[in-house]
Amino acid sequence: MKFKLFSFLLFLSILSCLKKENNKVDIDNIKVDVVIERFDQKFYTIAPENLSDLKDEFPFLFPEPNPDSVWINKMQNKDEQDLFAESQKLYADFSSEKKQLSSLFKHIKYYYPEFKEPKVITVLTNVDYEHNVILADDLLFISLDIFLGKKNKIYDSFPSYIKQNYTKEHLIVAVAEPFAKQLIPPLSDKSFVARMIQEGKKLAMMQAFLPNVNEAEILGYTTEQLKWAEQSEVEIWKYFIQNLMLYSTDSELSKRFIIEAPFSKFFLEIDKESPGKIGVWFGWQIVQSYMNNNKVSIQEMMIVDNEEIFNQSKYKPKKR
């Protein structure tokens, strides 16, 4: 009896390991060139008389017709210098981030061999959280002042749901997002379920690009928020079906369940317990179910019509 129990536990352990390894691929022989330009360090430490050299090096960061006095005042501004000093506490040495970027680029190149890694430029944007990462052709801008830690005093006035991802750990997730997003064809079906799946595709690709990052971090949830979503899966899905939401084209559903928010809006007592954008999590579950039940690569999945993904996913909420 003890032997049978041991064998069963060993079998479960092997299955668990296999599941964890399924998302990992061999990138050891993939070569990438990670070039990082620390514009933030150069801008806030350069002598004013050398500004012209910096403008020659980064002309795209000095739009006309601003005179040099604008840039000199900016680099010498006390608040700007304080923000720079705060960012240097975490990012004076960028070597660990460079390793993460190298892994990310290798994974993208594994799935898309034609990928050409962009030049990375670190900047400060006065906490412009809507532009924390910008991918512009062959340039990737990372705003370091968005990733100083959710408890940093700089973010004191920000809502908790906004600043919970302003962390060093989330930086690479934010970087991976625009790469994944640009691989998804534009949304043609405006149904709620199609919109959820569109977001699910993005998360599935991000997970493939970042196999060592946990699901909660990729989703932008805390561990507790992810657990709540898993435990509430059956009831929420029932709510969507009973209220005829899946094929609805009502744009309000995106505001209630897909767009970043402090909580999802069921207009029920559970609202105060729920994390925001719960529809994004459901879209990811549908995509994962589709991948598990169909012999397709993740690259092929990305271009499959969202309605077909839903129909072929055999998705069924799990009782946990």
TIGU-79339 format. One record per residue (C-alpha): x negated, y, z; chain; residue in three letters. Coordinates in Angstrom, 1 decimal. Layout:
BEGIN
      u      v      w ch  aa
      X      Y      Z  A ALA
...
***
This chain:
BEGIN
      u      v      w ch  aa
    0.0    0.0    0.0  A MET
   -2.8    2.4    0.9  A LYS
   -4.6    1.5   -2.4  A PHE
   -1.5    2.3   -4.4  A LYS
   -1.1    5.6   -2.6  A LEU
   -4.7    6.5   -3.2  A PHE
   -4.4    5.6   -6.9  A SER
   -1.3    7.7   -7.3  A PHE
   -3.0   10.7   -5.7  A LEU
   -6.0   10.2   -7.9  A LEU
   -3.8   10.1  -10.9  A PHE
   -2.1   13.4   -9.9  A LEU
   -5.5   14.9   -9.3  A SER
   -6.7   13.9  -12.8  A ILE
   -3.5   15.3  -14.4  A LEU
   -4.0   18.6  -12.5  A SER
   -7.6   18.9  -13.7  A CYS
   -6.6   18.1  -17.3  A LEU
   -3.9   20.8  -17.1  A LYS
   -6.5   23.3  -15.9  A LYS
   -8.9   22.4  -18.7  A GLU
   -6.4   22.4  -21.5  A ASN
   -6.7   26.2  -21.9  A ASN
  -10.6   26.1  -21.9  A LYS
  -12.6   25.9  -25.1  A VAL
  -16.3   25.5  -25.8  A ASP
  -17.7   29.0  -26.5  A ILE
  -21.4   28.2  -25.7  A ASP
  -22.6   28.5  -29.3  A ASN
  -20.5   31.5  -30.3  A ILE
  -22.7   34.7  -30.6  A LYS
  -21.4   38.1  -29.9  A VAL
  -23.2   41.5  -29.5  A ASP
  -21.8   43.5  -26.6  A VAL
  -22.8   47.1  -27.0  A VAL
  -21.7   49.4  -24.1  A ILE
  -22.1   53.2  -24.2  A GLU
  -21.8   54.8  -20.8  A ARG
  -20.4   58.1  -21.9  A PHE
  -19.0   58.8  -18.4  A ASP
  -22.5   58.7  -16.9  A GLN
  -24.1   60.8  -19.7  A LYS
  -21.4   63.4  -19.7  A PHE
  -21.3   64.1  -15.9  A TYR
  -25.1   64.0  -15.5  A THR
  -26.4   65.9  -18.5  A ILE
  -27.8   69.4  -18.3  A ALA
  -25.6   72.0  -20.0  A PRO
  -28.4   72.9  -22.4  A GLU
  -28.4   69.4  -23.8  A ASN
  -24.7   69.2  -24.5  A LEU
  -25.3   69.5  -28.2  A SER
  -27.2   66.2  -28.2  A ASP
  -24.2   64.5  -26.5  A LEU
  -21.8   66.0  -29.1  A LYS
  -24.0   64.6  -31.9  A ASP
  -23.9   61.2  -30.3  A GLU
  -20.2   61.2  -29.6  A PHE
  -18.6   63.6  -32.1  A PRO
  -15.2   61.9  -31.8  A PHE
  -15.0   62.8  -28.1  A LEU
  -15.5   66.5  -28.6  A PHE
  -12.5   67.7  -30.7  A PRO
  -12.7   71.0  -32.4  A GLU
  -12.1   73.9  -31.9  A PRO
  -13.0   73.8  -28.2  A ASN
  -16.1   75.9  -27.4  A PRO
  -19.0   74.5  -25.4  A ASP
  -17.8   76.4  -22.4  A SER
  -14.8   74.1  -22.1  A VAL
  -17.0   71.0  -21.9  A TRP
  -19.5   72.7  -19.5  A ILE
  -16.7   73.7  -17.2  A ASN
  -15.3   70.2  -17.3  A LYS
  -18.6   68.5  -16.5  A MET
  -19.3   70.9  -13.6  A GLN
  -15.8   70.9  -12.2  A ASN
  -15.8   69.7   -8.5  A LYS
  -12.7   67.5   -8.9  A ASP
  -14.2   65.9  -12.0  A GLU
  -17.5   65.3  -10.3  A GLN
  -15.8   63.8   -7.3  A ASP
  -13.9   61.4   -9.6  A LEU
  -17.1   60.5  -11.3  A PHE
  -18.8   59.9   -7.9  A ALA
  -15.9   57.7   -6.9  A GLU
  -16.1   55.6  -10.1  A SER
  -19.8   55.1   -9.7  A GLN
  -19.2   53.3   -6.4  A LYS
  -17.8   50.4   -8.4  A LEU
  -19.2   50.9  -11.9  A TYR
  -22.7   52.4  -11.6  A ALA
  -23.8   48.8  -12.6  A ASP
  -21.6   47.5  -15.4  A PHE
  -23.4   44.1  -15.7  A SER
  -20.6   41.9  -14.4  A SER
  -18.1   43.7  -16.6  A GLU
  -20.4   43.1  -19.6  A LYS
  -20.4   39.4  -18.9  A LYS
  -16.6   39.4  -18.8  A GLN
  -16.5   41.4  -22.1  A LEU
  -18.9   38.9  -23.6  A SER
  -16.7   36.0  -22.6  A SER
  -13.6   37.8  -23.9  A LEU
  -15.1   38.5  -27.2  A PHE
  -16.4   34.9  -27.6  A LYS
  -12.9   33.6  -26.9  A HIS
  -11.4   35.9  -29.4  A ILE
  -14.0   34.9  -32.0  A LYS
  -13.3   31.2  -31.2  A TYR
   -9.7   31.6  -32.2  A TYR
  -10.3   34.3  -34.9  A TYR
  -13.8   33.7  -36.4  A PRO
  -13.5   36.9  -38.5  A GLU
  -13.3   39.0  -35.3  A PHE
  -15.9   41.8  -35.1  A LYS
  -16.6   43.0  -31.6  A GLU
  -16.1   46.7  -31.1  A PRO
  -18.5   49.1  -29.4  A LYS
  -17.4   49.7  -25.8  A VAL
  -17.4   53.2  -24.5  A ILE
  -16.7   53.9  -20.8  A THR
  -14.9   57.2  -20.0  A VAL
  -12.9   59.0  -17.3  A LEU
   -9.5   60.4  -18.2  A THR
   -8.3   62.0  -15.0  A ASN
   -6.3   58.9  -14.2  A VAL
   -4.3   58.9  -17.4  A ASP
   -2.8   55.4  -16.7  A TYR
   -0.9   55.4  -20.1  A GLU
   -4.3   55.3  -21.8  A HIS
   -6.3   53.1  -19.5  A ASN
   -7.7   51.1  -22.5  A VAL
   -7.7   52.3  -26.1  A ILE
   -8.7   50.1  -29.0  A LEU
   -9.4   52.2  -32.1  A ALA
  -10.8   50.2  -35.0  A ASP
  -14.4   49.4  -34.0  A ASP
  -14.3   51.4  -30.8  A LEU
  -13.0   50.3  -27.4  A LEU
  -12.5   53.0  -24.8  A PHE
  -12.2   52.0  -21.1  A ILE
  -11.1   54.6  -18.6  A SER
  -12.8   53.5  -15.4  A LEU
  -10.9   55.8  -13.1  A ASP
   -7.8   53.6  -13.6  A ILE
   -9.6   50.7  -12.0  A PHE
  -10.9   51.9   -8.6  A LEU
   -8.8   49.7   -6.4  A GLY
   -5.1   50.1   -5.5  A LYS
   -5.9   51.4   -2.0  A LYS
   -8.1   54.2   -3.3  A ASN
   -7.0   57.6   -2.0  A LYS
   -7.0   58.9   -5.5  A ILE
   -3.8   56.9   -6.1  A TYR
   -2.0   57.9   -2.9  A ASP
    0.8   59.6   -4.8  A SER
    1.3   56.8   -7.2  A PHE
    4.2   54.2   -6.7  A PRO
    3.0   50.8   -5.5  A SER
    4.2   49.0   -8.6  A TYR
    2.1   51.3  -10.8  A ILE
   -1.2   51.2   -8.8  A LYS
   -1.1   47.5   -7.8  A GLN
   -3.1   46.7  -11.0  A ASN
   -5.6   49.6  -10.7  A TYR
   -8.2   47.1   -9.6  A THR
  -11.7   46.0  -10.7  A LYS
  -10.2   42.5  -11.2  A GLU
   -7.5   43.8  -13.6  A HIS
   -9.9   45.7  -15.8  A LEU
  -10.6   42.8  -18.1  A ILE
   -6.9   41.9  -18.3  A VAL
   -6.1   45.4  -19.5  A ALA
   -8.9   45.2  -22.0  A VAL
   -7.6   41.9  -23.4  A ALA
   -4.0   43.2  -23.9  A GLU
   -4.5   45.4  -27.0  A PRO
   -6.5   42.6  -28.7  A PHE
   -3.6   40.2  -28.1  A ALA
   -0.9   42.7  -29.0  A LYS
   -2.4   43.5  -32.4  A GLN
   -2.1   39.8  -33.4  A LEU
    1.7   39.7  -33.1  A ILE
    3.8   40.5  -36.1  A PRO
    6.3   43.4  -35.6  A PRO
    9.5   42.5  -33.9  A LEU
   12.3   42.0  -36.5  A SER
   15.0   40.4  -34.3  A ASP
   16.1   42.9  -31.6  A LYS
   17.9   40.4  -29.4  A SER
   17.0   40.2  -25.7  A PHE
   15.5   36.8  -26.0  A VAL
   13.4   37.8  -29.0  A ALA
   12.1   40.8  -27.0  A ARG
   11.2   38.5  -24.1  A MET
    9.4   36.0  -26.4  A ILE
    7.5   38.9  -28.0  A GLN
    6.0   39.7  -24.6  A GLU
    5.5   36.0  -23.9  A GLY
    3.4   35.6  -27.1  A LYS
    1.1   38.4  -25.9  A LYS
    0.6   36.8  -22.5  A LEU
    0.0   33.4  -24.0  A ALA
   -2.8   34.9  -26.2  A MET
   -4.2   36.8  -23.3  A MET
   -4.4   33.6  -21.3  A GLN
   -6.2   31.9  -24.1  A ALA
   -8.7   34.8  -24.2  A PHE
   -9.1   34.8  -20.4  A LEU
   -8.9   31.1  -19.3  A PRO
  -10.6   31.8  -16.0  A ASN
   -8.1   34.5  -15.0  A VAL
   -5.0   33.3  -13.0  A ASN
   -1.5   33.7  -14.3  A GLU
   -0.5   36.3  -11.7  A ALA
   -3.3   38.6  -12.7  A GLU
   -2.6   38.2  -16.4  A ILE
    1.1   39.1  -15.8  A LEU
    0.2   41.9  -13.5  A GLY
    2.0   40.3  -10.5  A TYR
    0.9   39.6   -7.0  A THR
    0.8   36.0   -6.0  A THR
    4.0   36.5   -4.0  A GLU
    5.8   38.1   -7.0  A GLN
    4.9   35.1   -9.2  A LEU
    6.1   32.7   -6.6  A LYS
    9.4   34.6   -6.4  A TRP
    9.8   34.3  -10.1  A ALA
    9.1   30.6  -10.1  A GLU
   11.5   29.9   -7.2  A GLN
   14.3   32.1   -8.8  A SER
   13.9   30.7  -12.3  A GLU
   17.1   28.6  -12.4  A VAL
   19.4   31.3  -10.9  A GLU
   18.1   34.1  -13.1  A ILE
   18.4   32.1  -16.3  A TRP
   21.9   31.2  -15.3  A LYS
   22.6   35.0  -14.8  A TYR
   21.3   35.8  -18.3  A PHE
   23.5   33.1  -19.8  A ILE
   26.6   33.9  -17.8  A GLN
   26.3   37.6  -18.7  A ASN
   25.8   36.8  -22.5  A LEU
   22.5   38.6  -22.5  A MET
   20.2   36.4  -24.5  A LEU
   21.4   37.5  -28.0  A TYR
   22.4   41.0  -26.9  A SER
   20.7   43.9  -28.7  A THR
   21.4   46.3  -25.9  A ASP
   18.3   48.4  -25.4  A SER
   19.1   48.8  -21.7  A GLU
   18.1   45.2  -21.1  A LEU
   14.5   46.1  -21.9  A SER
   14.6   48.9  -19.3  A LYS
   16.1   46.5  -16.8  A ARG
   13.9   43.4  -17.4  A PHE
   10.9   44.0  -19.7  A ILE
    9.5   47.5  -19.1  A ILE
    7.2   48.1  -16.1  A GLU
    9.3   48.9  -13.1  A ALA
    9.4   48.6   -9.3  A PRO
   11.9   45.8   -9.6  A PHE
   14.2   44.1  -12.1  A SER
   17.7   45.4  -12.2  A LYS
   20.4   42.7  -11.8  A PHE
   22.6   45.2   -9.9  A PHE
   22.7   42.6   -7.1  A LEU
   21.2   42.2   -3.6  A GLU
   18.2   40.4   -5.0  A ILE
   17.0   43.6   -6.8  A ASP
   15.1   44.7   -3.8  A LYS
   13.2   41.4   -3.7  A GLU
   12.5   41.0   -7.4  A SER
    9.4   42.1   -9.2  A PRO
    9.7   44.3  -12.3  A GLY
    9.7   43.0  -15.9  A LYS
   11.0   39.5  -15.0  A ILE
   12.0   39.1  -18.6  A GLY
    8.3   39.1  -19.6  A VAL
    7.7   36.2  -17.3  A TRP
   10.7   34.3  -18.9  A PHE
    9.3   35.0  -22.4  A GLY
    6.0   33.4  -21.3  A TRP
    7.8   30.3  -20.0  A GLN
    9.7   29.9  -23.3  A ILE
    6.4   30.3  -25.3  A VAL
    4.7   27.7  -23.0  A GLN
    7.6   25.3  -23.5  A SER
    7.4   25.8  -27.2  A TYR
    3.7   25.1  -27.2  A MET
    4.2   22.0  -25.1  A ASN
    6.9   20.5  -27.3  A ASN
    5.5   21.4  -30.8  A ASN
    2.2   20.5  -32.4  A LYS
    1.1   23.9  -33.4  A VAL
   -2.0   26.0  -32.6  A SER
   -1.7   29.1  -30.6  A ILE
   -2.7   31.1  -33.8  A GLN
    0.2   29.5  -35.6  A GLU
    2.6   30.1  -32.7  A MET
    1.8   33.8  -32.8  A MET
    3.3   34.2  -36.3  A ILE
    6.4   31.9  -35.8  A VAL
    9.7   33.8  -35.8  A ASP
   10.8   34.4  -32.2  A ASN
   14.2   32.9  -32.7  A GLU
   12.7   29.7  -34.1  A GLU
   10.4   29.6  -31.0  A ILE
   13.4   29.8  -28.8  A PHE
   15.4   27.2  -30.7  A ASN
   12.4   24.8  -30.8  A GLN
   11.1   25.4  -27.3  A SER
   13.5   23.1  -25.5  A LYS
   13.1   25.5  -22.7  A TYR
   14.9   24.5  -19.5  A LYS
   14.3   26.3  -16.2  A PRO
   12.6   24.1  -13.6  A LYS
   14.1   23.3  -10.2  A LYS
   11.3   23.9   -7.7  A ARG
***
